Amino acid sequence: MTYEVREATAADRAGIRRLLRDLHGDDADGTTLPEIRQQARTFVAGENEIVGLLVATFVDYGHEPYGVVEELVVDPASRGSGTGAALLAQCRSWLGALGAEVVFVSAVDEEAAEFYLHAGFTRCTGPWLWATAGQPA
Protein backbone atom coordinates (compact mmCIF):
# COMPACT_ATOMS: atom_id res chain seq x y z
CA MET A 1 0.00 0.00 0.00
CA THR A 2 1.26 3.46 -0.89
CA TYR A 3 0.39 6.47 1.24
CA GLU A 4 0.39 10.16 0.40
CA VAL A 5 3.37 11.95 1.93
CA ARG A 6 2.77 15.64 2.67
CA GLU A 7 3.69 18.40 5.07
CA ALA A 8 1.85 18.15 8.39
CA THR A 9 -0.84 20.64 9.35
CA ALA A 10 -2.53 21.55 12.64
CA ALA A 11 -5.33 19.13 11.73
CA ASP A 12 -2.80 16.27 12.05
CA ARG A 13 -1.98 17.04 15.70
CA ALA A 14 -3.98 14.15 17.26
CA GLY A 15 -2.40 11.59 14.93
CA ILE A 16 1.06 13.01 15.53
CA ARG A 17 0.57 12.90 19.30
CA ARG A 18 -0.65 9.27 19.10
CA LEU A 19 2.42 8.17 17.13
CA LEU A 20 4.84 10.10 19.36
CA ARG A 21 3.21 8.60 22.45
CA ASP A 22 4.00 5.18 20.96
CA LEU A 23 7.62 6.29 20.53
CA HIS A 24 8.14 8.34 23.72
CA GLY A 25 5.34 7.26 26.07
CA ASP A 26 3.44 9.88 28.01
CA ASP A 27 6.30 12.36 27.57
CA ALA A 28 4.90 13.07 24.10
CA ASP A 29 1.74 14.67 25.49
CA GLY A 30 3.41 18.07 25.60
CA THR A 31 4.44 18.05 21.94
CA THR A 32 3.72 21.13 19.88
CA LEU A 33 3.94 19.32 16.55
CA PRO A 34 3.26 20.04 13.77
CA GLU A 35 4.46 23.46 14.91
CA ILE A 36 8.22 23.37 15.27
CA ARG A 37 10.40 26.12 16.64
CA GLN A 38 13.76 26.09 14.88
CA GLN A 39 16.48 28.69 14.97
CA ALA A 40 20.08 29.01 13.92
CA ARG A 41 22.73 31.47 14.96
CA THR A 42 26.28 32.18 13.87
CA PHE A 43 28.71 33.54 16.45
CA VAL A 44 32.09 35.07 15.56
CA ALA A 45 35.08 36.19 17.61
CA GLY A 46 37.64 38.80 16.68
CA GLU A 47 38.02 42.51 16.33
CA ASN A 48 39.80 43.60 13.15
CA GLU A 49 39.88 40.04 11.89
CA ILE A 50 37.50 37.15 12.56
CA VAL A 51 39.49 34.42 14.33
CA GLY A 52 36.67 32.15 15.48
CA LEU A 53 33.33 30.92 14.21
CA LEU A 54 30.55 28.86 15.78
CA VAL A 55 27.31 27.87 14.03
CA ALA A 56 24.55 26.43 16.20
CA THR A 57 20.98 25.26 15.71
CA PHE A 58 18.05 24.94 18.11
CA VAL A 59 15.07 22.61 17.68
CA ASP A 60 11.93 22.48 19.79
CA TYR A 61 8.93 20.41 18.87
CA GLY A 62 7.65 20.26 22.42
CA HIS A 63 9.57 17.18 23.47
CA GLU A 64 13.00 17.85 24.94
CA PRO A 65 14.21 20.94 23.07
CA TYR A 66 17.86 20.62 22.07
CA GLY A 67 20.72 22.43 20.43
CA VAL A 68 23.51 21.34 18.12
CA VAL A 69 26.94 22.88 17.67
CA GLU A 70 27.16 22.47 13.91
CA GLU A 71 30.55 24.10 13.34
CA LEU A 72 33.24 25.49 15.63
CA VAL A 73 36.58 26.59 14.29
CA VAL A 74 39.28 28.88 15.62
CA ASP A 75 42.17 30.17 13.54
CA PRO A 76 45.23 28.02 14.32
CA ALA A 77 47.21 31.06 15.51
CA SER A 78 44.47 31.86 18.08
CA ARG A 79 43.93 28.36 19.44
CA GLY A 80 44.56 28.03 23.15
CA SER A 81 43.59 31.66 23.77
CA GLY A 82 40.10 30.90 25.11
CA THR A 83 38.39 31.95 21.89
CA GLY A 84 36.70 28.58 21.35
CA ALA A 85 35.59 28.45 24.98
CA ALA A 86 34.13 31.96 24.73
CA LEU A 87 32.25 31.09 21.55
CA LEU A 88 30.94 27.91 23.14
CA ALA A 89 29.88 29.74 26.31
CA GLN A 90 27.95 32.33 24.30
CA CYS A 91 26.31 29.57 22.27
CA ARG A 92 25.29 27.58 25.34
CA SER A 93 23.89 30.71 26.94
CA TRP A 94 21.77 31.38 23.84
CA LEU A 95 20.55 27.77 23.68
CA GLY A 96 19.77 27.73 27.39
CA ALA A 97 17.75 30.93 27.11
CA LEU A 98 15.68 29.28 24.38
CA GLY A 99 15.02 26.30 26.64
CA ALA A 100 17.39 23.71 25.19
CA GLU A 101 17.74 20.83 27.63
CA VAL A 102 20.84 19.36 25.99
CA VAL A 103 23.47 20.41 23.45
CA PHE A 104 24.94 17.92 21.01
CA VAL A 105 28.21 18.11 19.12
CA SER A 106 30.20 15.76 16.93
CA ALA A 107 33.97 15.96 17.34
CA VAL A 108 36.03 15.21 14.25
CA ASP A 109 39.14 14.14 16.12
CA GLU A 110 40.41 13.44 19.62
CA GLU A 111 41.80 16.97 20.09
CA ALA A 112 38.33 18.41 19.40
CA ALA A 113 36.74 15.81 21.67
CA GLU A 114 39.08 16.79 24.48
CA PHE A 115 38.11 20.45 24.03
CA TYR A 116 34.42 19.58 24.43
CA LEU A 117 35.05 17.21 27.34
CA HIS A 118 36.98 19.99 29.12
CA ALA A 119 33.98 22.29 28.46
CA GLY A 120 31.64 19.88 30.28
CA PHE A 121 30.38 17.69 27.46
CA THR A 122 30.08 13.93 27.97
CA ARG A 123 30.78 11.23 25.43
CA CYS A 124 27.65 9.47 24.28
CA THR A 125 26.84 6.50 22.19
CA GLY A 126 23.68 5.67 20.47
CA PRO A 127 21.93 4.61 17.36
CA TRP A 128 23.30 7.39 15.16
CA LEU A 129 23.22 6.69 11.40
CA TRP A 130 23.68 9.01 8.45
CA ALA A 131 22.98 9.22 4.70
CA THR A 132 23.61 11.65 1.91
CA ALA A 133 20.77 14.14 1.50
CA GLY A 134 18.91 14.17 -1.80
CA GLN A 135 19.52 10.51 -2.59
CA PRO A 136 16.50 8.29 -3.22
CA ALA A 137 15.58 5.84 -0.47
N, C-alpha and C positions, 0 to 999 in steps of 0.2 A: 504494500500500500504506500502511495506517495502522498505526502501532506504539503500543503501550501506553507512556505516559509516567508514571513513578513516581519516588519518591525512591530514591536509590541505597542499597545495603546493602553490607556487607563481602563478600558473595558476588560482587559486581560488580567487585571490585578488578582482576582480570586483564583484563577487557574495558576498564575505565577506563584502565589502564596502557597497553594496546595503542593505544587512540585518542590518548592524550596523547603517546605516542612518535611517532605520525604527525605530531602538531602540533609537538612540541618536540624531537624526536630523542631521543638517549640520555639527555638531561637529565631526562626524565620518569621514569626508573627509580626515583628517590627519592621519588616522590609518595606521600602518605599517604591520598589519596582512597580511599574516600568519606569518611573522617574529615577534618574541616576544623576548624582552630583559628581561631576568630574572637573578637575582643574589641573593645570600645569603651571609651573613657574620656573624661570631660569634665574639663577643667582650668579653674579660675577664678583670677583675680588680684584682690586688694583686701583691705582690712581691714574697715572698717565698712560699706563699700559695694563691691559687685562692679563692677570697672571693665574687666575683660577676661574673655573666654571663648574656649576652644578645645575643639572636639570632634574626636576622632581615632578611626580604626578601624584594626585590624590583621587581616590575613588570611594564613593559612598553610595551604596544602594540599600542602606538601612540595615545591613547585617555586617557588623565589624568593619567600619571604615578603615582604610589603610592607605599608606603612602609607599611610593617606590622611588629610590634614588636611581634614576635612569643613567645618568652620566656624572662623573666627578673627575676632573682632571686639573692638575696644578702644573704650571710650567716647571720643568726640571730644575731650573736655577732657584726656584722659590720653594721647593719641597723642603719640609722640615721646619718651615717658618711659622707654622700654625695656620696657614691659609686654608688648607683642606678642612681642618677642624673648625675653623670659623664659618666656612661655607656650610658644613654639615650641621653646625649648631643653629645657624639661621634657618636652614631647611627644616630641621626637626621642630623648631619653634613654630614655623608656619604650619606644618602638618598637624602639630598638636593643637594649635588654635582652631583648626578646621574640624578637629575631633578624631583624627586618625588614632587608632588604638595600637597600631604596629607599623613599623617602617621596614620594608624589605630592600635588600641590595644584593647584587651578584658581583662577587669579586673575581676579576680576571686572572689574578695570580696570588701567590702567598703573601707578597708584600702588601698588596691592596687589602687582603683579608686581615692581616695583622693591624692595619690602620683602622679598619672597622671594628675589630675586636677590642682594640684599645679605646675606641669611642663608645663602647658599651653594647655593641651588637653581639649576638650569639649565633654560632653556627647552627644551621638547621638542615634537616634532610626531609625529604618528602617525595611525593609523586610527581615531581616536575618533569614535563616533557615539552618539546618545542617542534615547530614546523615552519617552513618558509611561507610567509603570507602570500596570498594570491594564487597559490597552487591548488588545483582541483583535489577534492577529497577522494 
